[in-house]
Amino acid sequence: MALKGIDCAAKISAAAAQQIKAAGYDFVCRYLVPNVGSTAWKALTTAEMHAISDAGLLQLSVFESGADRCKGGAAAGAADGRTAYLLAQNYGIPETAILYFAVDFDAQTVDLDAIEAYLRAARAQTGNYEVGVYGSYRVIEAMAQRGACRGFWQCYAWSYKQTSTHRTAYQYRNGQTVAGISVDLDEAYDGAGLWSYVQAATVAESEDELAMIIDQLAENCKTTPDDIVIRLSVLCSLVNEKIDSCETDGVAYLKAAGLTNADHDPREPIAYGNLGLVLQRFADNLKK
C-alpha cells in the first residue's frame, strides 16, 4: 500500500504539520542541507523535525546543493555524502533512513556514468545510512540496473509518462498547495527509507557521550577540552532561557562563542544542529 506524502522547500511550522496530517498525508520530504549560506532557505531544522514527527508524519530526506551537482562525479559525491552524513548524525536521524541525493535536471545517457560515480562516492561517506537517488525515469532505471544505490525516488518531470518498477517513491504531481505551502505530491512504497524523529538528546545522553562532543569541539577549534568546558559554561549562562533558539540559530551561537573552526565550516562534526540539546545536557551536568 502506498503512503501519501508531500515534498517542499518551505520550512514547516508545527501548525502546518498538523494541517498536512489532517489533510490525509503520511509523510513529508524536506531538504537535508546545511542551514547556512546558499542552502539555508530550504534546510530542514531541528524544530521542524520535532513538529513533523509530533504531528504523526514520517519523513524523507534529500540532499541537493545544485540541480546538476552530480555531474561533478566522485569528487562531488564524496563531499556531499560527507556533508549529508554529518547532518544526519547531528540531527539524530536514525540509521534506518535512506539519504537521497537529487539529480534535478533532464539527465541524458551521457550523464549516467558521472551520476553513478557520484552516488557510489556519496555512499562511501554515509556510514550505516544507505543512499538513494531522486531523478527521472532514465536515471532511476539506469541506477537500479547498475546497483548504484538502494533508494529510487522517481520524479514526474522528464519522465515522459513512464514509471519505473524500481521506484521506492514517486513524485507524481507538481505545484500543489497544502496547508498554505507550495508542494509537490508524492507516494512512498516499501523500501523508501522513511523515518521518524529520534529524540536528539541521545547525542549527549551520557557523560561519556558528552565528553566525546567536548573532545570533538576541542579538535575542531584546535584548543583543549578544558577550554571548551569554560566556553560552554559561559555560553550556557549567556543563553540561559533561550535554549530553544539555539536549535535554529546554532551556528550563530557557536561562532559567537568561538566554537567553530577558522572557516566557520558547518560541515565540520560540531553537533551544531543539536546545539540547544547539547547545551541543555551540559547545563544539567553542571548542576550535578
URLIN-V608218 format. One record per residue. RES is the residue in three letters. PHI is phi as a letter, one per 40 degrees, with the letter a starting at -180 (NA if undefined). PSI is psi as a letter, one per 40 degrees, with the letter a starting at -180 (NA if undefined). BURIAL is # if it has 9 or more other ideal C-beta (glycine too) atoms within 8 Angstrom, else .. Layout:
RES&PHI&PSI&BURIAL  RES&PHI&PSI&BURIAL
This chain:
MET&NA&h&.  ALA&c&i&.  LEU&c&i&#  LYS&c&h&#  GLY&a&i&#  ILE&b&i&#  ASP&b&i&#  CYS&a&i&#  ALA&c&d&.  ALA&c&i&.  LYS&c&i&.  ILE&b&h&#  SER&c&i&.  ALA&c&d&#  ALA&c&d&.  ALA&c&d&#  ALA&c&d&#  GLN&c&d&#  GLN&c&d&#  ILE&c&d&#  LYS&c&d&#  ALA&c&d&.  ALA&c&e&.  GLY&h&e&.  TYR&c&i&#  ASP&b&d&.  PHE&a&i&#  VAL&b&h&#  CYS&b&h&#  ARG&b&i&#  TYR&c&h&#  LEU&c&g&#  VAL&b&i&#  PRO&d&h&#  ASN&c&f&#  VAL&a&i&.  GLY&g&a&.  SER&c&e&.  THR&b&e&#  ALA&d&d&#  TRP&c&d&.  LYS&b&e&#  ALA&c&h&#  LEU&c&i&#  THR&b&i&#  THR&c&d&#  ALA&c&d&#  GLU&c&d&#  MET&d&d&#  HIS&d&d&#  ALA&c&d&#  ILE&c&d&#  SER&c&d&#  ASP&c&d&.  ALA&c&e&#  GLY&g&e&.  LEU&b&i&#  LEU&c&i&#  GLN&b&i&#  LEU&b&h&#  SER&b&h&#  VAL&b&h&#  PHE&b&h&#  GLU&a&h&#  SER&b&e&.  GLY&a&i&.  ALA&d&d&.  ASP&b&f&.  ARG&d&d&#  CYS&c&e&#  LYS&c&e&.  GLY&c&e&#  GLY&g&a&#  ALA&c&d&#  ALA&c&d&.  ALA&c&d&#  GLY&c&d&#  ALA&c&d&#  ALA&c&d&.  ASP&c&d&#  GLY&c&d&#  ARG&c&d&#  THR&c&d&#  ALA&c&d&#  TYR&c&d&#  LEU&c&d&#  LEU&c&d&#  ALA&c&d&#  GLN&c&d&#  ASN&c&d&#  TYR&c&e&#  GLY&g&f&#  ILE&c&h&#  PRO&c&i&.  GLU&c&e&.  THR&c&e&.  ALA&c&i&#  ILE&b&h&#  LEU&c&h&#  TYR&c&i&#  PHE&b&h&#  ALA&c&h&#  VAL&b&g&#  ASP&b&f&#  PHE&a&i&.  ASP&c&g&.  ALA&c&h&#  GLN&b&i&.  THR&d&d&.  VAL&c&e&.  ASP&c&e&#  LEU&c&d&#  ASP&c&d&.  ALA&c&d&#  ILE&c&d&#  GLU&c&d&#  ALA&c&d&#  TYR&c&d&#  LEU&c&d&#  ARG&c&d&#  ALA&c&d&#  ALA&c&d&#  ARG&c&d&#  ALA&c&e&.  GLN&b&e&#  THR&b&e&#  GLY&f&b&.  ASN&c&e&.  TYR&c&h&#  GLU&c&i&#  VAL&b&i&#  GLY&b&i&#  VAL&b&h&#  TYR&b&h&#  GLY&a&a&#  SER&c&i&#  TYR&d&d&#  ARG&d&d&#  VAL&c&d&#  ILE&c&d&#  GLU&d&d&#  ALA&c&d&#  MET&c&d&#  ALA&c&d&#  GLN&c&d&.  ARG&c&e&.  GLY&g&f&.  ALA&c&d&#  CYS&a&a&#  ARG&b&d&.  GLY&b&i&#  PHE&b&g&#  TRP&b&h&#  GLN&c&h&#  CYS&c&i&#  TYR&c&d&#  ALA&c&i&.  TRP&g&e&#  SER&c&e&#  TYR&f&f&.  LYS&g&e&.  GLN&c&i&.  THR&b&h&#  SER&c&h&#  THR&c&e&.  HIS&c&e&.  ARG&c&h&#  THR&b&e&#  ALA&a&i&#  TYR&a&h&#  GLN&c&h&#  TYR&b&e&.  ARG&a&h&.  ASN&b&i&.  GLY&g&f&.  GLN&b&i&#  THR&b&h&.  VAL&b&h&#  ALA&f&f&#  GLY&g&e&.  ILE&b&h&#  SER&c&h&.  VAL&b&i&#  ASP&b&i&#  LEU&b&i&#  ASP&b&i&#  GLU&b&i&#  ALA&b&i&#  TYR&b&a&#  ASP&d&h&.  GLY&g&e&.  ALA&c&d&#  GLY&g&f&#  LEU&c&i&#  TRP&a&i&#  SER&b&i&.  TYR&d&h&#  VAL&b&h&#  GLN&d&h&.  ALA&c&e&#  ALA&c&e&#  THR&c&e&#  VAL&d&d&#  ALA&b&f&#  GLU&c&d&.  SER&b&i&.  GLU&c&d&.  ASP&c&d&.  GLU&c&d&#  LEU&c&d&#  ALA&c&d&#  MET&c&d&.  ILE&c&d&#  ILE&c&d&#  ASP&c&d&#  GLN&c&d&#  LEU&c&d&#  ALA&c&d&#  GLU&c&d&.  ASN&c&d&#  CYS&c&e&#  LYS&f&f&.  THR&b&a&.  THR&b&i&.  PRO&d&d&#  ASP&c&d&.  ASP&c&d&#  ILE&c&d&#  VAL&d&d&#  ILE&c&d&.  ARG&c&d&#  LEU&c&d&#  SER&c&d&#  VAL&c&d&#  LEU&c&d&#  CYS&c&d&#  SER&c&d&.  LEU&c&d&.  VAL&c&d&#  ASN&f&b&.  GLU&c&e&.  LYS&b&f&.  ILE&d&d&#  ASP&c&d&.  SER&c&d&#  CYS&c&d&#  GLU&c&d&#  THR&c&d&#  ASP&b&f&.  GLY&d&d&#  VAL&c&d&#  ALA&c&d&.  TYR&c&d&#  LEU&c&d&#  LYS&c&d&#  ALA&c&d&.  ALA&c&e&#  GLY&g&f&.  LEU&b&f&#  THR&b&i&#  ASN&c&i&#  ALA&d&d&.  ASP&c&e&.  HIS&f&f&.  ASP&c&h&.  PRO&c&e&#  ARG&c&e&.  GLU&c&i&#  PRO&c&g&.  ILE&b&e&#  ALA&f&f&#  TYR&c&d&#  GLY&c&d&#  ASN&b&f&#  LEU&d&d&#  GLY&d&d&#  LEU&c&d&#  VAL&c&d&#  LEU&c&d&#  GLN&c&d&#  ARG&c&d&#  PHE&c&d&#  ALA&c&d&#  ASP&c&d&.  ASN&c&d&#  LEU&c&d&.  LYS&c&e&.  LYS&c&NA&.
